[in-house]
Amino acid sequence: MPEARTPTRKPGTEGPLTGVRVVELAGIGPGPFAAMLLADLGADVVRVDRPGGPGLGIDPARDVTNRNKRSVVVDLKAPDGPARVLDLAERADVLIEGYRPGVAERLGVGPGDCRARNPALVYGRMTGWGQDGPLARRAGHDIGYIALTGTLGMIGAPDEPPAVPANLLGDYAGGSLYLVVGVLAALHHARASGTGQVVDAAIVDGTAHLSTMIHGMLAAGGWQDRRGANLLDGGCPFYGTYETADGRYMAVGALEPQFYAEFMRLLGVPDPVPARDDTARWPELRAAVAARFKSRTREEWTAVFADSDACTAPVLSLREAPHHPHLAARSTFTDHGGITQPAPAPRFSATPTAVRTGPALPGADAESVARDWDLPREPGPPPASRPDPAVHTPQ
C-alpha cells in the first residue's frame, strides 16, 4: 500500500489522522460531512469538484462542511477526467463517493478501476438504499430512508404526524458517521494486511442500527410500537419538553428516582400528584408539570434549575447555543473566517484537532495538490471506451 505520508506541519498538531490521504468525489449531504470529519481529524482531504459546482445555491465560501479540505476541479465527462481521478486514487489511502450504484463504474472511477491502480485503497460508498436491494437504484433523501427503518415513526406526539428531525438522524448519524467508522476500520485492516476493500455505507442500515436498544426493549416488552407512549419518546412526563410563559421551552430528563425527586422539589408542583410509576396517570402528571412551567419564563426556570441534578435544561436555538456558559467554556463552537460553527469533535489529548482552513473553494488548490501529491503533469490516457455517465443524484 502507499507509504505513510510526510505531513506538511509538525506531527501531532493536526489530529490523529495526520498523513492519511483522502479523495472525496463531490456530492451533497452525508458524503461531504463524512469527508469533513476525516479532515477535522487531520486527514489531507482533496475534494474533486465538478465544473459548475453541486447546484445547491450555497455560497462555497460559507459551506463549512468543506473546511479543512483542498479542492480540485475535474470534469469526469472529459476524455482525461477519469485518468486524473485515478492518479489521485493511486496516491490515496481512502476514496469516498456518493453516486447511485453503478454510476462510478460507468464514469471509469469505480472500485475496480481505482483498486487496480492501488490495491490498498479503501473505497467508501455512501448511499441511502445501499449497493443492492430492490430500491438500490432509486432516488431518495433522508426522510424516506428513516421512514422505512421505523425510526421516523417513533418521533413525535401520538396524535400528530411523525416529527421530522431535520436530516440529522439519517444523513449524518445513520450515514456519515457509519461511513467514517467503516472507512477507519477498513483502513486499519489495510495497514495490517496491505489489502483495501469496499465499504458499503447505507443510510437505511446505519439508521436501523441506531435503534438496536429500542428493538431489544421492544422484544422484552419494555417498549410499545407507537409514538409518545414510552420512556424515551416523549410519552413519559418526566422526559420531554414543556412550554414556558414566554413561549420558549425547557427540556426535562429526570429519569432516575433521585433526579426526579430533585426536579419535582425545584419545580414546586403542589401536592397531591400521581406517583411517577403510575403510567395510567401520566397524562394527569404531565398536565401538572406543564402548568408549573407555564408560570415562569425560560430564563427564570433556567435559574431555578441551575447547579442542580434535576436534569433540566433550556431548549436553545442554533444562534443561542454557542453562548451557553458551558459550551463557551469548552469551546464547543468556534469562529473561523467570520463563521460561527461547531468545533471538531471528539477531542484528543496527544493529537489535538482544529479548524485549520475555511471552506475549500472549487479548484483553488490544484497547484498545491499536484505538488504535494506528486501528480503527473500530464494525465494518463483515457479509457478505451466509456458510455455516457448517469446523472449524479443524491445518495
N, C-alpha and C positions, 0 to 999 in steps of 0.2 A: 504494500500500500504506500501512498505518498509519505515521505518523511515528515516529521513534525516541523511546522513552520517556525521560522525565527521571527518573533514578534517585533514590530517596529518601535514599541515602547518597552520600558522596563518590565520584566516578568513580575506577576503578582500585583500589578497596579490596574489591570483592566478587567479582571474577573477570571473565574476558573476555566473558561473555555478559550483563553488566550492561545493563539496558534492554530485553532481549528478554523478551517475554511469552509464556507457555506455558499452555495449558489441558490438563489431564490428566483424562480421564474415568476414574473409579476402576475398577481391576481388580485382578488379582493377578499376581505374578511379574514377567515381563520389562518390562511397561509401566511400573509404578511405579518399577522400578530405573532405566529409561531417563530417566524424568522426574526422579528424584533426581540423576542425573548432570548433567542440564541445570541443575538448581537449584544443585548444588555449584559449577558453573561460573559462577554469578551470575545465571541467568535468574530472573525472577519467575514461579514456577510456582504456578498455582491448581489444586488438586485438587478435582474435582467429585465429592464422595462421595454415595453413595446412602443413603437412610434405612435404618437398621439395620446399616450397615457391610458389609464383604465377607464376613462369616460365617466367618472363618478361626480365630477363637478367640484371636487375638493381641491383647494389650493395645495399643491405639493409641498410648499414651504410650511404648511401647518398640519400635514399628515404625520403625526408623531409616531405612528406605527412604523415609519421608515427611518426613525432615529438610529444612530449608531451603525448605519449601513453605508455602503457605497453603491453607486448606480452606473450602469452602462445601458445603452440602448441597442437592441438587436431586433431586426425585422426577420422573424423566423420564416416568412414567406419569400424572402430574398434568397437568391441562389447560395450565398455564403452564410446565411443565417444559422442553420443547424451546425455547421462546422465551427462557428465562433462559440456557440454554447458548448459543444463537445470539447473545445480547447479549455474552457473553464472547468468542465466536469472532470477532465483528466487531472487537473491540479487541485481538485477539491476533496474534502472529506465527506461532505453531505450535499445533496441537492434536494430542493423542495419544489413541488409543483402542485397546482390545484385545478388541473383541467378535468373535463369529463373523461371516463375511461376510454382509452384508445386514441385520444387526441395527441398526446405527447408522442406516441409511436408514429402517428401519421405525419407529425411535424419533423420527425427524424431525431428526436431527443428523448425517446423513451428509455426505460431501464436497460434494455438490451444494447441500444446504441451507446449509452453512457458507460455502462459497466464493461463493454468491450474495450473501451479506452482506459478504464480504471476499475479493475475487479474489486478493489477495496471500498468502492463508493457506497455510501448509504443513500438510498434513493427514497425519499419520503413523499408519499402521495396523500394529499388532503382532499377529501371529497365529503359530500353529505351522505350519500347512499352506500359508498364503498365501491370496490372494483368489480364486484359481481352481485348477482341477485336481480330479480325482475325489474327493479327501479334504477339499477346502476346507471343507465344512460339517460335518465330523465333529469330535467332541470329541477331545481329546488332551492329552498332557503331555510334558514334556521327554524322558523316556526313550523314548517312542515316536518322537518326531521324530528323535533322534540314531540310533535303531536303523536307520531306513530310509536314512540318509545313509552308512552304512558306518563311521561314526566310533566308535560304541559297540562294534562288533565288533572294533575294533583294540585295545581296552583290557583288560588282564588277562593272567593266566597261560594258556599254551596248553592246559593240562589242566583248566581251571576255567571256569565261566561268565564272560561279559564282566563286568568290574567297573564298577559304577555311579559316575560321577564327580559325586555329588550332582546338583544341577541347574545346575552352573556352565557346562558345555560348551554345552548347548542354550539354556536360558532366557536366560542372561546374556551369554555370549560370542557365540553364534550369533544371539541375539535382540536383547537390549537394546543391545549395542554397535553392531550393524549398523543398528538403528533410529536411534540417535543420529548415526552417520555420515551416514545418508541424510537425516535432518532438517536437519543443518547444511549439507550440500551443497545441498539444495533451498532453504534459507534464503538461502544465498549467491546462488543463481540468482534468487530472488525479489527480492532487494535490487538486483540488477543490471538486472532486466527488469520488475519490478513485477507479475510473474505467479507465483502459487504453483502447487503441484502436489500430487498424492497420492503418498506414499511407502509402498510395499507391502513391509514388512519381515517375511519369513517365517523362522522358526527353521530350517526344513529348508534354505532357501537359504543362510543365513549359516553354518550348521554345515558344510554341504558346502564352502562357500568356504574355511573354515578349513583344510580338508585339501588345499588346492591343491598344496603342496610334495610331500605324500605321493603324490598322483596322478602328479606328474612323476617321482618316484623309481620308482613302480610301472611307468610306461611305459618308463623307462630300464633296467629290470631290477635296480634297486637296492633294491627293497622286495618282500618276499613277502606275498601277500594272506592272511596268517594271523597270529594273535596270538603274541606272545612269540618272534618269530623274526628281529627286525630291530634295527637300531642304536638306535632311539629308543623302542622299545615294551617294554623290559624283557628282550628276548632277549639283549642284549649284557651280558656280566658286568661291564663297567666303566661301565654306565649303568643303574642300578637301585637297589633298596633292599635293605638287609641288617639282620637282627635282631641286637641286641646282647645281652650277658649278662644284662641286666636286663629283657629283653622289650620294649625300645624299638627304634628303627630309625635307621639312617644312610642318607642318600641320596648316591649316587656318580654323577658326571657327567664322568669323566676321559676324554673322547673323544680329544683331541689327544695325540700321542705324548709331548710334553714334560710334559703334565699327568698322563698315565698313569704315566710314569716316577716322578714325584714321589709320586703316590698309592701305587704299589707299594713305594717305598722307605719311606714312613712306615707303611704297613700292616704291612710286615715279613713277607710271605709267604715261607716258606722255599723255597729252590730245590730241585729244578728245578720250573718252572711252564711251562705251554704258552705259546707265543707269542700275543700279543694278536690277531694277524690270522688265526690258525688256527681258523676258525669251527667246524670239526668237533670241536675240543676245548674249545669254550666251556663245556660242562657241567662238564668237569674243572676249568677255571679258576674257574668260579663256585663250585664246592664248596670250593676252596682259600680263596677270598676270604671266603666265608660262615663257614668255620671260624675264621678270624682274627677276624672281627667278633664272633663269639660268645664270644671270650676276654676281652672287656672290656665295661664298661658304656658307655652312650651318652655320659655325661659324660666318661668317660676318653678315648673316641675323639674327642670334640669338642675336647678339649685337645690331642690329638696332631695334629689337622689344622688347628688354629688358625694363622692367619698363614702359610698355605701356599697354593700354587696347585694343590692336588690336587683342587679342585672337589668337595669332600666336605663335607656339612653334616648336622647333626642334623635329624630329622623331628620338628617341634614340633606340639603340639596347638593348638587355637584359643585356649585360655587362656594357653598359654606364649608364643605368638608375640609379643604386644606387649612382652614383657620382654626379648626378644633385644637385646643391646647395639647392633647395627647399626640395627635397626628403631626402637629407642628413640631413638638419636641423630638419626635422620631424622624422628622424629615421624610414622612411618608410620601409627600408631594414635593416636587422640586420645580424651580423656574429655570428654563433654558431657552435662550433666544426670544424672550418675551412671552413664552407659552408656559402656563402652569400645567403640570402633568404628573401622573403617578411616577414615583422614582422606581428604579429597577428593584425587583424582588425575586427570590429571598435575599438574605444578607449573608455574607461570608466573612469569617474572622481573618483569614490569611490572604484572600484574593478579592478585595472589595470591588464592587461594581459602581458604575456611574453613567449618567448621560454624557457621553463624550462628544457627540456631534448631533446637530439638529437633523431634521428630515433630509434624506438624500434626494437631491433634485435629479430628475431623469437625465441620464447621460453625463452628469457633471464630473464623474470620476473615472472616465475612460482611460485617461493617461496614467493616473496613479495605479489603477488596477492592472493595466498592461505591464507596467514596470514591476510592481510588487509580486505579481503572479507569474512573471516571466513568460508572458503570452507571445506567440509568434507574431511577427509584424504582418505577415500575410496569412489569412486563414487557409485552412486546408481545403481540398476540393469538395464540392457539394456532393450529396448522394447521387447515385446514378439515375434514379428516378424516384419521384416523390409526389403522390397525389396532393391535390389541394387540401389544406388542413381544415378541420372542422372549426367552427366558430368557438372561441373561448367563452365559456359561460360560467356563472357562479357555481362552485362545487360540482 
